[in-house]
Amino acid sequence: MRFRHPNSSIVHLSYCSNVHSAADAEGVIAQLARFAAPLRETLGVPRLGVGLWLAAPAAATLLENSSALSRLRSQLDRHDLEVVTFNGFPYRAFHAPVVKRAVYIPDWTDRARADYTLDLARLMVSLLPDDVEGGSISTLPLGWRVGWSEKSTDLARYALERVARELAKLAARTGHSVRLGLEPEPGCAVETVGGATEVLRDLDPNWIGVCLDACHLAVQFEEPQTSLAALRSADVPIVKAQISNALRAASPRASATEAELANFVERRFLHQTRERTPAGVAGVDDLEEALVGGLPGENEWRVHFHTPVHHSGDNTTQRELIETIDALLGGEAPATTHLEVETYTWSVLPPDERPTNDSRLVEGLAHELSWTRDRLLKLGMEDITR
C-alpha cells in the first residue's frame, strides 16, 4: 500500500511475512498465494506491500537458482504484491518450537550475518518495483548483551562498514539503493535509541541507520518525539519503522492481572519485561521470570509481546504506538518512508485470541493494516495504492 505525504513523499506500508513459518524458497513462494493474495483481496486494494522474511538458506537458494527467483517475481506480479523491505533480523528457524535467544545468532561479530544481509540486498534490487528506487533491510542490534564486549562492538562496526561499502557498490552498479536499519531491542547490545546513536554515529548514514520498532520503544519507556530528536541530532536516519504494539500491565501484582499475564507466557519467543522504577528502568529477560518475582511489580510493566496493533485498551501500548506514528509522519516531512506492520506472534497469542485457520489469520492481518491505514489518513496522507 502506498500513501502520499502532504509534502509529496511516497510512504510504503507493508505487512511482515515473518508471521508465516515458511523457511525455504518454495515455501516463501507458496505463502504468497496462501496468505498475501487473500489478504490483498480482503483489504480490497489493487496492490499490497509484503515485508519479506527470507531465512538465510532461502535467500541463498534464490540467488543461486535463477528459476526460483523468477518464480518468486512471477508470483509477486501475479498476485499484485510488491516488496520494498526485508526483515533480516531472524537468520533461520524463526518458527521452531523454541526460538528465544537463538534469534540473535549469528550476531554481527560473525561474518555469516553480513553475508546474509548482503544476499538480501542483492535480492532486493531484483524484486523492487520498477518505479521504486530504494529498498530497506532491518537487522538485529548487533547481538545479545550477555557476553558482549567493546571488542564485540568493534568487530560488529567493521562488519557494518563492510556492508556499507558493498551497498554503495551495489547502488552504483544497479541504480537501486538498499539501506540497512539496526533495530534496537530490549536485552540486546543496543537496547535503546540512545545506544543506537552511539554505535552508529560515525557510520555512513547513506547506508546505515535504524529500524524503529514501536513495541521496543514502548517497552523501554522511550518517548517517540525525544527519540526522533536524538536521532536527528546524531545524523542517524530512520531507514524503516515497524508498526507494533506491546503488552502493558498497569498493576502487575493484582491477582487478576497476574492471571491475565500468565496467559501470555509461552515457550517459543522471548518476552523481555520492563518496569520503570524511581531508580530507572528495571528489566528481566522473559515474562515468566517477572511473574515469579524478578521485578518488584510496584509500577507499570511493559512486555515485549507483539500484540495486534488494532487491539486497544489498558493492556496494550496502542497509545504509545499512535504517538510514534504521529512523530514519524505528522511533521513537515516523513521521518521514514518504509512502514512495516510486524505482529509475528499470532500463533502464540492466548488460545481465545489465536487464529484457528488461515482465513482467521488473514482477517486479523487485514484489521491491523486497516487500522494503520486509518491512522495515516488522519495525519492527512492520501492513499494512492495502485
N, C-alpha and C positions, 0 to 999 in steps of 0.2 A: 504494500500500500504506500502511496506517495502523497505528500502534503506540500503545499506551498506556504512558506512562512511569509508574514507581511513584508519582509524585506526581499522577497522573491527567491530566497534559497529553497531548494528542494530537500525535504526531510523524508527519509525512508523508514517505514515501520515494518518489522518482520516478527515472526514468532520463531523461537529457538527449537530446533529439532532434537536437542538432547533430551527432550521429554520421551522420545522413542528409543527403543533398545537396539536398533539395527547397528551392527558393528562391522559388517563387511560392505564392500561396494554394491553388491547386488541387493543387499538388504536396504541400503540407503535409497537406491533407485526404486525399489518396490514400495517403500514407505511414502513416497511422493503421491502415488496413486491411492494408497490405503488411507492416508491421513490428510496430506496437504491439499489435494484436489477436492475432497469433500468439504474441507474447511473453507476453501475459497468459495465453493458453491453455497455453503451455509451462510456465509457473510454476504453473498450476493455481489461480490466485487469482481471486476474483469481481470484483475491481476493481484497476486498475493506474494509478499516477500517471505522468504524462508531463510532464517539464520541457520545455516547448515552446521551440524556437528558431524565431522568425519573422524573416526578413530584413525590412529596412525597407520595401521595396516590397510585400511580402506583408501586413505589418501595416497599411499604408495602404489596401490593397485591401479588407481585411476590415472596416475602419472605414467605408469609403465605400460598400461593397456589402453591404447587409443580407442579401441572398440568400446570398452567400458565407459570411458569418458564421453564418447559420442552418444551412448545410450543415456547417460545422465543428462546431457544437454538436451537431447530429444525429449526426454521425459519432462524436463522443466518447461520446454516450449509447448509440448502437447497439452499440459495442464495449466498453462498461463501462470507460471510461477517464475520468480526472479530471485537471484542471490546476489547480495551486495556485502554480506558479512558472514564470517565463520566464527563459531565458538571453538577456539583452540585450547581451551582450558583442560578438559579431560583428554588424556592421551589414548586410553583404551578402556574397555570393560566398565563403562560408566553405569551399567545396569546389572553388574554382578550382584550376587546375593548380599555381599558385604563389600562396600567401597571404602567408606570412612577416609583415612589418611592416604590411601593408595591413589586418590585422585591428584595428589601433589607430586607424584612420581611419573616420569623423571622431572626433576626440577631444573632450574636454569643453570646449574653448575654442570649438568650432563649435556654433552653435545647432541644427544638424541632429541632434546627439547627444541633446540634451534633448528635442527634438520627438519623436524616435523613442521615447525612453524613456516619454514621456507617452502616446504612441499605445499602447504595450504596456500601460500602467496602465489605460487606458480599456478595452482589450480584456479585461484580466484580470477586471474586475468583471462582464463579460458571460459569462465562462466558469467562474467559481468555482462549485463545488458549492453547493447551497442551504444545506447545514449547515456551510459554512466561511466565516468572517467575513473572513479576511485572506489576501492573496497576497504574493508577493515577486518581485523582479526583480534579477538580478545584472548588473553592468556593468563596463567596463574601469576600471582605477585611474588615472583622469584622462587618461593618454596615454603615448606612448613617451617615454623620458627624453631622447633626443637632441633638442636644440633647445628643451627645456622650460625655462622660467624662472619667477621669482617672479611676474611678470606673468601668465604662463600659469596658475599656481595660483590667482591672484586671480580671473581670468576663469572658471575652472572652478568655483570656490566660488560665484561669483554664479549660475552656471547651476544648481548643485545647490540653492542657496537657492530659486531659482525653482521647481524641480521639487518641493521640499518643500512650498511654498505650494500648488501645484496638487494635490499628493496629498492635502493636508488638505481642500481644497475638494471633491475627488472623494469622499472619505470622508463628508463632511458631506452631500453630495448623494445618495449611493448606499447609505450604511451599510456599505460594504466598505472596509477599509483595505488599501492596497498600499504595501509598503516597498521601498526601494532599497538594495542592498548593493554597495559598491565591492570589487572582487576584487583584492587585492594580487598582483602577478605579477613575477617576476624581469625586470629590464631596463626596467621602466616607471617613470613618475614616482613611483608609490607601489609599492615592491618588497616591503615588509615590513609586519608588523603595527604596528611602531613608527612607520613612515611614515604608516600609516593613522590612527593615533591623533592625530598632529599635524594632518593635513588635516581630520579630521572632528570635532575636539574641540569646536568651537563651533557645529556644525550640529545641527539639531533631531533628537535620537535617536528621536523618534516615527516619523520617516520615512526617515532616512538612517543606514546603518550599514555593516557589511562583509559580504561573502560570503567565507567562509574556505575556501580550496581546499587540501586536504590535500597534494596534489602540490607546489603552490607553497611551502607551509610547509616541507616537507621539503627541497626544492631549496635554499632559503635557510638551511637548518640552524637553523630556528626551533623551539624546544621548545613543544609544544602547551600544557602547563599554564602556562608562563610567558607565552605569548601571550594565553591567555584571561584571565589575571590582569591583564595590561596593558590589555586592552580593558575589563574591568570597572572598573578604576581610572579610566579616561578616560571612562566612561559612554558607550562606543560599543557598540551592540548587534550581535550576530551575526544578521543577517537570514536568512541561509541558509548551509549548508555544502555543499561539493562533495566527494563521496567519490571520491578519485582517488589513483592510485599513480604514483610516479616511477621512473625508471631509475637504478640505482645501479651504480657500479664501484669496488670496494674497492681494487684495484690497477690503475689505469687504464693504466699503461705496460707491463704484462705483455703479451706478444705475443698470447696467446690472447684476453685481454680487449679489446685494441685491435681485433682481428678481429671480435669479437662486437659491439662498439660500432659499428663501421663498417656493420653490417647495419641500424642504426637511422638512418643518415644518409639523408635524403630531401628532396625539393625543395618540398613543399607548406607545411609548418608550421615555425615557429621552435622550436628546441630549446635554450633557454638552458642553459648548463652551469656549475656552480659547484664550487669546491674550497675546503675550509676549511684555511687555512694558519696558521702562527703569527702572521702579521700581520693575520688576519681572513679573511673570505670573499672569494675572488677569483673572477672570472667572465668569460665570453665570451658572445657573443650567439647562437652556434649550435654544435652538437656538432662539426660538421666543422672549425670554427675551433679547437676544443680539441684535436682529434686531430692537427692539423698543427703543434702547438706553442704554442697560445695559452694553455695552462695548464701549470704545471710537472709535474703528474702524480705528485707525491710523496705525496699524500694522496687520500682517497676523493673521487670525483666523484659528483655528483647531477645528473641531466639532466631537463629539462622535456620529458619524453616520457611522455604518459599511457598507462601500460601497464595492461592489465585488472586490476581490483582483486583478483581471486581468484588472480592469479599471485603465488606466494610465491617464496622462495629468496633467495640472496645478491645477485641482480642487480635487486631491486626494493626500494622503501621501504615494503613492506607492514607491517613492524614499526612504523614511524612512523605509518602510516595507522591502525593499531589503537590506538596511543596517542592519536591525535587523536580518534577516535570515542569512546574511553573518557573523554577530557577533556570532550568536548562533551555526552555523555549519561549519564555514570556518576555524576554528582553528585545532590544532593537535587532539583534541577530541571534540565531540559534547557537548555543554553545557546542552542539554536535548535530550532525545531520543523519546519524545512524542510530535508530532505536530498535531494541530487541526485547520483546516480552519473553521472560525466561522463568517459567514455572516448570521445573523438571521433576517436581515431587508429586505429581498427580497420583502416581501408583502407590505412594506410601502415605497418603492422607489417611486420617481416621476412617474406618470402614464405612461409616454412614455418609462420608463426603467423597469417597473414592469412586471414579467411573468404573462401571461394571462391564463395559464393552467399548468398541471403537467409536460408535456413534455418540456415546455419552462423553467420551474424551473430546471428540470434535466439538460437541456442543459447549463444553467448558472452555476450550480454547477460543471459540467464537465469542463467548461472553467477555473473555479477557481483552481480545482485540477490539471489540465494540466499545468496551468501557474506555480503553486507551484512546480510540478514535474520538470519542466524545470529549475527552479532556483536551485533545489537540484542537478540536473545533472551538471549544470555549476560549481558547487562547487566541482566536482569530485566524487560525490556519485554515487553508482551503484544501479539501480533499480533491486531488487531481489524479487519483488512481486510474490507470488506463491499461 
